[in-house]
Amino acid sequence: MNTTENTNLPFNNRLELQELLTAVSQIKTQLHKVIVGQKEFIDLLIIALLADGHVLIEGVPGVAKTITAKLLAKTVSAGFSRIQFTPDLMPSDILGTSVLNMKTSEFEFKKGPIFSNLILIDEVNRAPAKTQSALFEVMEERQITIDGHEFKMMPPFLVLATQNPIEQEGTYALPEAQLDRFLFKINVGYPDKADEIEILKTQINRKNQKPEALIEAVLSESQLLTFRTLIFDVFIEEKLVNYIADLVMSTRNHPQLYLGGSPRASIAILQSSKACAALNGRDFVSPEDIQKVIFPVLRHRMLLTPEHEMEGLTTDHVIKSILDSIQVPR
């Protein structure tokens, strides 16, 4: 797994990536007005944005999960809505409901907050299964069905959901089928001491300014959709396609796993590795791109056997062992 990418070799891209790279740089500049550190977190959020995939963000309270997702949404000139999940939230509170129009004596559908472009769902694991199920269709098919009528989501459509791994009281584990609909699960940890000091200095300098007031939109809807189309044209060699298949198939018969990755996981690695390559200014996928995205793609799609979970093993440990066991194509 330990490979070093040679970035000094000259090459000519087939694809014009400069506009995309400029936009990514502008997004990072905006976010770093408020967010200190969290480079990998921000990179993965942007990769998901380009790869058209939903993101589950997990971390203890106070590590800037919600504010980072909210500020990322603000850098895009698109619709935004925030939904706070609670135990008493109903599916109609998310999707919308039909109400009687007294003038026409007919029912009219009033759209819920899910009808937007970038959706921030805070504490997604606080809602019960009945409410969680309301997200199944809309996350996968970008549409909802109410009273026999289909309502399409306007692109771009992206769900950014947060959850706290520590607090268990009043929470409901997300179903495996719903977890599989998230492109990434990003684990956000504590900052190091240098970043912690910088956070405090930033707070002092900002005085009473709200973080949102510092962020400007730098990416239009049309630009984002153009960039997503561009990602599909990023080249990947057949030997790297086989590498992805080998990695995912190794999770299906691994002795420490009860459940491995599905073909949807393979597709997620393929698409996100293309976005990762573009983010690094390349129009071709390298093994390093695959190794970067495989952790957030697979960690929520695999289940450890009970005995290994009790031993304190994590899915990240298993992913690393699989990467170490499979030869990297060159």
C-alpha positions as CSV (number, residue, x, y, z in Angstrom):
1,M,0.0,0.0,0.0
2,N,2.9,2.4,0.8
3,T,3.3,4.1,-2.6
4,T,4.6,7.5,-3.5
5,E,3.1,9.4,-6.4
6,N,5.7,11.2,-8.6
7,T,4.1,14.5,-9.2
8,N,7.2,15.9,-11.0
9,L,6.6,13.9,-14.2
10,P,5.3,16.2,-17.0
11,F,2.1,15.1,-18.7
12,N,-0.6,16.7,-20.8
13,N,-4.2,16.3,-19.8
14,R,-6.8,15.3,-22.4
15,L,-9.4,17.1,-20.4
16,E,-9.5,20.8,-19.6
17,L,-9.4,20.9,-15.8
18,Q,-8.2,24.4,-15.0
19,E,-11.7,25.8,-14.4
20,L,-12.5,23.0,-12.0
21,L,-9.2,23.4,-10.2
22,T,-9.8,27.2,-9.9
23,A,-13.3,26.6,-8.5
24,V,-12.0,24.0,-6.0
25,S,-9.3,26.4,-4.8
26,Q,-11.9,29.1,-4.3
27,I,-14.1,26.8,-2.3
28,K,-11.2,25.9,0.0
29,T,-10.3,29.6,0.4
30,Q,-13.8,30.4,1.5
31,L,-14.0,27.5,3.9
32,H,-10.7,28.3,5.5
33,K,-11.9,31.7,6.4
34,V,-13.7,29.9,9.2
35,I,-12.6,26.3,9.3
36,V,-9.1,25.6,10.7
37,G,-7.3,22.4,9.5
38,Q,-9.6,19.5,8.5
39,K,-7.9,19.2,5.1
40,E,-8.9,15.6,4.5
41,F,-12.5,16.3,5.6
42,I,-12.8,19.2,3.2
43,D,-11.2,17.3,0.3
44,L,-13.6,14.4,0.8
45,L,-16.6,16.7,0.9
46,I,-15.5,18.4,-2.4
47,I,-14.9,15.0,-4.0
48,A,-18.4,13.9,-3.0
49,L,-19.8,17.1,-4.4
50,L,-18.1,16.4,-7.7
51,A,-19.0,12.7,-7.7
52,D,-22.7,13.4,-7.0
53,G,-22.7,11.3,-3.8
54,H,-24.3,11.8,-0.4
55,V,-22.1,12.1,2.7
56,L,-22.5,10.8,6.3
57,I,-20.3,12.8,8.7
58,E,-19.6,11.3,12.1
59,G,-17.8,12.9,15.0
60,V,-18.2,14.0,18.6
61,P,-19.9,17.3,19.3
62,G,-17.9,20.4,18.6
63,V,-15.6,19.3,15.8
64,A,-17.2,21.5,13.2
65,K,-19.2,18.8,11.4
66,T,-22.4,20.8,10.9
67,I,-20.8,24.2,10.3
68,T,-18.4,22.8,7.7
69,A,-21.2,21.1,5.8
70,K,-23.3,24.3,6.1
71,L,-20.5,26.5,4.8
72,L,-19.7,24.2,1.9
73,A,-23.3,24.5,0.8
74,K,-23.0,28.3,1.0
75,T,-20.1,28.2,-1.5
76,V,-22.5,26.9,-4.1
77,S,-25.2,29.1,-5.7
78,A,-28.0,26.6,-5.2
79,G,-30.9,25.9,-2.9
80,F,-30.1,25.0,0.7
81,S,-32.3,23.6,3.5
82,R,-31.5,22.2,6.9
83,I,-33.5,19.5,8.7
84,Q,-33.0,18.8,12.4
85,F,-33.9,15.2,13.0
86,T,-35.8,14.5,16.2
87,P,-37.5,11.4,17.6
88,D,-41.0,12.9,16.8
89,L,-40.2,13.9,13.2
90,M,-42.6,12.4,10.7
91,P,-42.0,11.5,7.0
92,S,-44.4,14.2,6.0
93,D,-42.2,16.8,7.9
94,I,-39.4,16.0,5.4
95,L,-41.2,15.1,2.1
96,G,-44.3,17.3,2.3
97,T,-48.0,16.6,2.5
98,S,-51.2,17.0,0.5
99,V,-53.5,19.7,1.9
100,L,-57.0,20.6,0.9
101,N,-57.4,23.9,-1.0
102,M,-60.6,25.4,0.3
103,K,-61.1,27.5,-2.9
104,T,-60.8,24.7,-5.4
105,S,-61.9,21.8,-3.1
106,E,-58.9,19.8,-4.3
107,F,-55.8,18.5,-2.6
108,E,-52.6,20.2,-3.4
109,F,-49.1,18.9,-2.5
110,K,-47.0,21.2,-0.3
111,K,-43.4,20.4,-0.7
112,G,-41.2,19.7,2.3
113,P,-37.7,20.8,3.0
114,I,-36.2,17.9,1.1
115,F,-37.1,19.8,-2.1
116,S,-33.9,21.7,-2.4
117,N,-30.4,21.2,-3.8
118,L,-28.1,20.8,-0.8
119,I,-29.7,19.3,2.2
120,L,-28.1,19.3,5.6
121,I,-29.6,16.7,7.9
122,D,-28.4,17.3,11.5
123,E,-28.2,14.3,13.8
124,V,-29.7,11.9,11.3
125,N,-29.7,9.0,13.7
126,R,-32.2,10.7,16.1
127,A,-35.2,9.9,13.9
128,P,-37.0,6.5,14.1
129,A,-37.1,3.9,11.3
130,K,-40.4,5.2,9.9
131,T,-38.8,8.6,9.2
132,Q,-35.5,7.1,8.0
133,S,-37.4,5.2,5.4
134,A,-38.6,8.5,3.9
135,L,-35.0,9.1,2.6
136,F,-34.6,5.7,0.9
137,E,-36.2,6.6,-2.5
138,V,-35.1,10.3,-2.6
139,M,-31.4,9.5,-1.9
140,E,-31.1,6.7,-4.5
141,E,-33.5,7.8,-7.2
142,R,-33.6,11.6,-6.7
143,Q,-37.4,11.5,-6.6
144,I,-40.3,10.9,-4.1
145,T,-43.6,9.2,-4.6
146,I,-46.6,10.7,-2.8
147,D,-50.2,9.6,-3.4
148,G,-49.1,7.8,-6.6
149,H,-47.4,10.9,-8.0
150,E,-43.7,11.1,-8.7
151,F,-41.9,14.4,-7.9
152,K,-38.3,14.7,-9.3
153,M,-35.5,16.5,-7.5
154,M,-33.9,19.2,-9.4
155,P,-30.1,18.7,-9.8
156,P,-27.8,19.1,-8.1
157,F,-29.2,17.1,-5.2
158,L,-26.9,16.2,-2.3
159,V,-27.6,15.1,1.3
160,L,-25.0,15.9,4.0
161,A,-25.9,14.1,7.2
162,T,-24.3,14.3,10.6
163,Q,-24.3,12.0,13.5
164,N,-22.7,11.6,17.0
165,P,-21.1,8.2,17.5
166,I,-20.9,8.6,21.3
167,E,-24.4,9.5,22.5
168,Q,-26.7,6.5,22.2
169,E,-29.7,7.5,24.2
170,G,-32.6,8.7,22.0
171,T,-30.8,7.5,18.8
172,Y,-31.7,4.9,16.2
173,A,-29.1,2.9,14.2
174,L,-29.3,3.7,10.5
175,P,-30.5,0.7,8.4
176,E,-27.9,-1.0,6.3
177,A,-29.9,-0.1,3.2
178,Q,-29.8,3.6,4.0
179,L,-26.1,3.5,4.9
180,D,-25.4,2.0,1.5
181,R,-26.9,5.1,-0.1
182,F,-24.2,7.3,1.3
183,L,-21.2,7.6,-1.0
184,F,-18.9,8.4,1.9
185,K,-18.8,8.1,5.7
186,I,-16.3,10.6,6.9
187,N,-15.0,10.4,10.5
188,V,-14.1,13.8,11.9
189,G,-11.6,13.7,14.8
190,Y,-10.2,16.3,17.3
191,P,-7.8,18.9,16.0
192,D,-4.1,18.8,17.1
193,K,-2.7,21.4,19.5
194,A,-1.5,23.8,16.7
195,D,-4.9,23.8,15.0
196,E,-6.7,24.2,18.4
197,I,-4.6,27.3,19.1
198,E,-5.4,28.6,15.6
199,I,-9.1,28.0,16.2
200,L,-9.0,30.1,19.3
201,K,-7.1,32.9,17.5
202,T,-9.7,32.8,14.7
203,Q,-12.5,33.1,17.2
204,I,-10.8,36.2,18.8
205,N,-10.3,37.9,15.4
206,R,-13.8,37.2,14.2
207,K,-15.3,39.0,17.2
208,N,-19.1,38.9,16.8
209,Q,-19.2,38.1,13.1
210,K,-21.3,35.1,12.2
211,P,-19.3,32.4,10.2
212,E,-21.9,32.4,7.4
213,A,-21.4,36.1,6.8
214,L,-17.8,35.5,5.8
215,I,-18.6,33.0,3.1
216,E,-19.4,33.9,-0.5
217,A,-20.8,31.6,-3.3
218,V,-18.0,30.8,-5.8
219,L,-19.6,28.0,-7.8
220,S,-22.8,28.1,-9.8
221,E,-25.3,25.2,-10.3
222,S,-24.4,25.1,-14.0
223,Q,-20.7,24.9,-13.3
224,L,-21.1,22.1,-10.8
225,L,-23.2,20.1,-13.3
226,T,-20.6,20.7,-16.0
227,F,-17.8,19.5,-13.6
228,R,-19.8,16.4,-12.8
229,T,-20.0,15.6,-16.5
230,L,-16.3,16.1,-16.8
231,I,-15.6,13.6,-14.0
232,F,-17.1,10.8,-16.1
233,D,-14.5,11.4,-18.8
234,V,-11.5,10.9,-16.4
235,F,-9.6,7.8,-17.7
236,I,-9.1,4.7,-15.6
237,E,-6.9,1.8,-16.8
238,E,-8.4,-1.7,-17.0
239,K,-5.8,-3.0,-14.4
240,L,-7.1,-0.4,-11.9
241,V,-10.7,-1.5,-12.6
242,N,-9.6,-5.0,-11.7
243,Y,-7.8,-3.6,-8.6
244,I,-11.1,-2.1,-7.4
245,A,-12.9,-5.4,-8.0
246,D,-10.3,-7.3,-6.2
247,L,-10.4,-5.0,-3.2
248,V,-14.2,-5.1,-2.9
249,M,-14.5,-8.8,-3.5
250,S,-11.9,-9.4,-0.7
251,T,-14.4,-7.9,1.7
252,R,-17.0,-10.5,0.9
253,N,-15.1,-13.5,2.1
254,H,-13.0,-11.9,4.8
255,P,-13.0,-13.9,8.0
256,Q,-13.4,-10.8,10.2
257,L,-16.4,-9.5,8.3
258,Y,-20.1,-10.6,8.5
259,L,-21.0,-8.3,5.5
260,G,-18.8,-7.1,2.7
261,G,-19.1,-4.4,0.1
262,S,-21.7,-4.6,-2.7
263,P,-21.4,-3.7,-6.4
264,R,-22.6,-0.2,-5.4
265,A,-19.4,0.1,-3.3
266,S,-17.3,-0.8,-6.4
267,I,-19.1,1.9,-8.4
268,A,-18.7,4.4,-5.6
269,I,-14.9,3.8,-5.5
270,L,-14.7,4.1,-9.3
271,Q,-16.6,7.4,-9.4
272,S,-15.0,9.0,-6.4
273,S,-11.5,8.0,-7.4
274,K,-12.1,9.8,-10.7
275,A,-13.2,12.9,-8.8
276,C,-10.1,12.6,-6.6
277,A,-7.9,12.5,-9.7
278,A,-9.5,15.6,-11.1
279,L,-9.1,17.3,-7.8
280,N,-5.3,16.6,-8.1
281,G,-5.2,18.1,-11.6
282,R,-5.1,14.7,-13.5
283,D,-7.4,13.3,-16.1
284,F,-6.5,9.7,-15.2
285,V,-6.9,7.6,-12.0
286,S,-3.9,6.5,-10.0
287,P,-3.7,3.7,-7.4
288,E,-3.3,6.5,-4.8
289,D,-6.7,7.9,-5.7
290,I,-8.3,4.5,-5.1
291,Q,-6.5,4.1,-1.8
292,K,-7.6,7.6,-0.6
293,V,-11.3,7.0,-1.2
294,I,-11.6,3.4,-0.3
295,F,-11.8,4.1,3.5
296,P,-14.8,6.5,3.4
297,V,-16.5,4.4,0.7
298,L,-16.3,1.1,2.5
299,R,-16.2,1.8,6.3
300,H,-20.0,2.1,6.6
301,R,-20.8,-0.7,4.1
302,M,-19.1,-3.5,6.0
303,L,-20.1,-5.3,9.2
304,L,-17.6,-6.9,11.5
305,T,-18.4,-10.3,13.0
306,P,-19.6,-9.9,16.6
307,E,-16.4,-11.5,18.1
308,H,-14.1,-9.2,16.3
309,E,-16.2,-6.2,17.1
310,M,-15.9,-7.1,20.8
311,E,-12.2,-7.2,20.4
312,G,-12.2,-3.6,19.4
313,L,-11.4,-4.1,15.7
314,T,-12.8,-1.5,13.3
315,T,-13.7,-1.6,9.6
316,D,-10.8,0.7,8.9
317,H,-8.4,-1.9,10.3
318,V,-9.8,-4.5,7.9
319,I,-9.7,-2.2,4.9
320,K,-6.0,-1.5,5.7
321,S,-5.2,-5.2,5.9
322,I,-7.0,-5.8,2.6
323,L,-5.0,-3.0,0.9
324,D,-1.7,-4.5,2.3
325,S,-2.6,-7.9,1.0
326,I,-3.4,-7.0,-2.6
327,Q,-0.6,-6.1,-5.0
328,V,-0.8,-2.5,-6.3
329,P,-0.9,-2.5,-10.1
330,R,1.8,-0.5,-11.9
